[in-house]
Amino acid sequence: MQKGIIKKIDYIKGFGFIVTEDDEEVYFNLRDAHPKFKGKTFKEGEMVGFDLKREMKGDRAVNLRPL
């Protein structure tokens, strides 16, 4: 599990970005929240845990959960 802080969220479009502990930006989609936290309102500046999924367009955070 990796950790980071939510930098920006666009609730209308359903996605956002996390800044990792290594100062890298990672994309996430709100649909990719951990099943236990689906429907949770994440906030900018909130510390979260996540798993990285490698894709052709780049890394994506999945299984997003609050810490």
C-alpha positions in Angstrom: 0.0 0.0 0.0 1.2 3.5 -0.9 0.3 6.7 0.8 -0.4 10.2 -0.4 -2.4 13.4 -0.1 -5.3 14.2 -2.3 -4.2 17.3 -4.3 -7.3 17.9 -6.4 -10.7 16.4 -7.0 -13.3 17.1 -9.7 -16.5 15.6 -8.3 -18.4 16.5 -11.5 -16.0 14.5 -13.7 -15.3 11.9 -11.0 -11.5 12.0 -10.9 -8.6 13.6 -9.1 -4.9 13.5 -8.4 -2.9 12.3 -5.4 0.6 13.5 -4.5 2.6 10.5 -3.3 5.3 10.4 -0.6 7.8 10.5 -3.4 6.2 13.8 -4.7 4.8 12.2 -7.8 1.2 12.9 -9.1 -1.0 9.9 -9.6 -4.4 9.9 -11.2 -7.5 8.3 -9.6 -11.1 7.8 -10.4 -13.7 8.0 -7.7 -15.1 4.7 -8.9 -11.8 3.0 -7.9 -12.3 3.6 -4.2 -12.0 0.5 -2.0 -15.4 -1.3 -1.9 -15.7 -0.5 1.8 -15.5 3.3 1.0 -17.5 3.6 -2.2 -19.7 6.7 -1.9 -17.4 8.3 0.7 -16.7 12.0 0.0 -12.9 12.4 -0.2 -11.5 15.8 0.4 -8.6 17.8 -0.9 -5.7 17.6 1.6 -6.9 14.3 3.0 -4.3 11.5 3.6 -5.2 8.3 1.7 -3.8 4.9 1.1 -4.0 3.2 -2.4 -2.6 0.6 -4.6 -0.9 1.4 -8.0 -2.2 -0.1 -11.2 0.1 0.1 -14.2 -1.6 1.1 -17.4 -0.6 2.1 -20.9 -1.4 5.8 -20.1 0.5 5.7 -16.8 -0.1 4.7 -13.2 -3.5 4.9 -11.6 -4.4 4.8 -8.0 -7.0 2.0 -7.1 -8.5 0.8 -3.9 -8.4 4.3 -2.5 -9.1 4.5 1.3 -8.8 7.1 4.0 -6.0 6.9 6.5 
